[in-house]
Each structure stands twice: as structure tokens, then as C-alpha cells.
Amino acid sequence: MTARLALLTVVLTSAFVVPVVHAQDPASPVGQWDGVVVVNDVEIPFRFEIGGTPRQLTGSFFDGDLRVESSSGRYADGAVTLAFAQYGTRLDATLADGALEGKYDRGTRGAGYAFRAKRAVPAPVSSGAPDIAGIWIIPTTSAKGEKAYRFIVRQQEAHVSAAILRVDGDTGTLDGTYRDGRFVLSHFSGARPTLLEVTVAADGSLEILQNKRTALKAVREDEARRSALPEPTDSATHTRVKDPAQPLELAFPDLTGKTVSLSDRAFKGKVVIVSIGGSWCPNCHDEAPFLVDLYKKYRGLGLEIVLLTFEEEAQLADPARVRAFAGRYGIEYPILLAGVPDALNEKVTQFENLNSFPTSFYLGRDGRVRYVHAGFPSPASGPFYEEARQDIVRQVEQLLSEK
């Protein structure tokens, strides 16, 4: 067993969370639900839970064993309202005849999703599930220049937990079971709605249908290497600084309107992480807790972090979602409003192939870019999540050790 596969087994045992379904009051929305959102005419199933009291209702999406909790909620006269301020979204539904039906409002992100839910019941499972656990390679040609993705699969009998890892991050945890000759996996945690139907082909490869539209093929990692298939993109080399000798120069307004520049005294002689992100970006939500922990651990040794957030025009005018994002993760470092996402390369000009949210630049004490990391994997990516964290910590500690 390779080190990666061993880590895949150890780290993600907790990915298999089988909900315990309790008796529930049919007149109350409190309890466990099997939800569905409809996205581009595709039904995406997901696990959902409601708790609390009518005046202080709470809702939880799930990303594997991680809860994505509402920021506020209430229940009155059959109407359920749950706000997720960190996403700038709201779930509105009506409880009738033991079922919920309504809409997931995406706020300034675009059209909402139709929503419905019924009381949770154990999912039907077929016997004889084939073994698909491990790391697979999906050949592709992406708009970001990638030639392959990774498909990371954990399995316990018929239950599967998986993720597709791209250069910008992963899909979040796709959960599901084997039934009727195929694995049906899905994810919705308030973001990243995804449905995968996975069938084992006669040659041992996987045929994957994503969201009823996109056909993909996956081969095991060792077979991909024997066949000389392209490797997935290296996050450490995907984006490059044009002139490594030139200090990075950036200046944007913070959430109070004050202009913050990397030439400010607060950053002189410091190791600085400049993170490119957005409160709309699920992979940026994956990265935020890690950066917050880094800041707490190393700030006293000379580390500073700056988040350049790229948001739609409505959020630039009134960054309510950005503030909620900062509050959700306890971000204490500066957040600068840099522009709309499409203006990324217009606003940040010292890099080549800068096209992933998030991307982080690691500056030495002299202000020069010493390391770039595109994207950020979530815990769903198992060993690749751990490798990314460890690699970034090594880079930060090395930069901090330099005088």
C-alpha cells in the first residue's frame, strides 16, 4: 500500500457518517431531512438537518462530516426561513403534509434553486458493490489548461465518499451508495451542487456521468502512469510570477474604505501571504480556516496575511456577504475589495496563468514572491489536503526563518 493510499484510509474513515433517523414531530420542521435542489433541470439529493426552536431555528447542510450551519432562522405559520449569511443565501420553504417545499435563494449570485425535502429514511442499497476505492485519474482538457483531474474514492461496502480534485480545489464530499448496478453520489452544502453516476466498465475503468450532461472516464492512478497519461496540474507551478526579482505591488480599499498597500509600514520586513479569493468561492471557504490558523500560529513570528476578495458589483457596493464570511471564520487580517472576478488579471498584473480562485502568493521579508499555490483542496481530498497544508506550512516556516 502506498503512503498516499494509507493516508487515504486513515484520514477519511470519519467520512462515512450514517445518520441515525429518530422519530420526529410531523407538525415541526425539526429533524433530519432528505433534500433535493433542482439545478439546470437536474435533481441533486443531499442530507439536511433542522434544529432549534421556532424563534431560533437552525439548519445544517453537510460536507461529509462537516456541518455548514445557518446564521439565523425562524419558523412561523408553516413557513421555514433559514439564512446562510456566509454564502449570502436563504432557504424559504413551507411545511405541509410532512414535506418541505420552497426555494434556495442565492442572493446576488444568480437565480435560485427549487427545493423540496421529505423526512429522512435509510437509503436503499444493492448488494455486490464492486471495489472502486483509491485514487483515479480523469483525462480532460479544462479552460485552465489542465490535462487531468484526480478522483479520490473511499468505500465501505456499498457506501462511497469521493471528490474530484482540480487545480482550483475539489467538489466537496460526494456521498452515495451502490444501487441498480451503479454508484450514485451527490453533494450540496449550500454550494457546489453535483451529481455523479459512476459505472464500472468492462476494462476496469470508471464511466462517470456528471450532472446528467458531462461524460468522464477515470482510470486507476497506476494504470494512468503505465499508459503515460498526463499528470494532474501541480498547484505549485500552475501560476508563475513574471519577474521574481520585482517586489509585489498592490493597493486596494479595505471594508472601511481605507486604502491598504503592501508598501505600508505594517508589512515591512514581514513574511506576507496574499490570498486571492471571494466569499462566493466554495474553495475559498475551504482555505479560510487554514489561513486563520496559520495567522494565529505565526503572526507573532512575523507573518501577515492579506485577502484580496473579488466580488460581484452588488457585494462591492455593500459587502454584507464578505463581512459574514469574515465573521464565520474569525478572519482578523485585512480584507481588501479588489474588484469583480473577471477583472482578476487586470487588477493583479505581475503573474502568468493566474486563473484559479483561490490562489495564494507567499512573499519573503523583502516583498518578493517566493512561492505560489493555486487552489486549495478540502478535507474531501484526503491525502492531497494534508499534503497541501504541510507544504504551505514548510514554505511559511522557511520564509520566517530567513533574516
Number of C-alpha atoms within 10 A of each C-alpha: 6 7 9 16 17 12 16 23 18 12 16 20 15 10 21 17 13 10 11 9 13 10 8 14 10 14 11 16 27 19 19 24 21 19 23 21 23 17 16 9 11 15 20 20 24 26 22 23 20 21 16 15 14 17 11 12 21 23 26 21 22 19 24 22 16 15 14 16 21 23 18 16 23 17 22 10 8 13 17 22 20 24 22 23 21 23 25 21 21 22 23 19 22 20 21 14 9 15 17 23 20 19 18 23 19 18 15 17 15 8 11 18 19 19 22 21 22 17 19 19 13 10 13 9 16 14 11 11 19 15 14 21 20 18 21 23 27 26 20 16 11 12 8 15 13 18 16 21 23 25 23 25 24 25 22 13 16 17 21 23 25 29 27 21 26 23 28 22 25 27 26 30 30 24 27 25 22 24 17 12 14 17 24 22 25 27 27 25 21 23 17 16 21 22 24 23 19 21 20 18 12 7 7 12 17 21 19 23 17 16 19 15 8 9 12 14 18 24 22 19 18 12 13 17 13 8 10 9 16 16 17 18 19 13 19 18 13 22 21 19 21 13 13 14 12 13 16 21 13 16 16 19 16 17 17 9 10 10 13 17 16 18 14 10 9 11 19 14 14 22 28 27 22 21 25 25 28 26 24 23 17 23 24 25 21 19 21 23 15 13 19 16 14 18 20 13 11 16 15 9 13 17 24 21 26 21 23 26 27 26 26 17 13 13 20 18 10 11 18 17 23 25 16 18 23 18 13 16 16 13 20 13 14 16 23 23 25 24 20 17 19 12 12 20 14 10 16 15 14 19 16 13 15 20 21 23 25 28 24 26 23 22 24 23 20 18 21 20 25 16 21 24 24 27 28 31 29 25 22 29 28 25 22 20 17 17 14 18 17 12 12 18 14 12 15 21 14 11 21 18 11 9 9
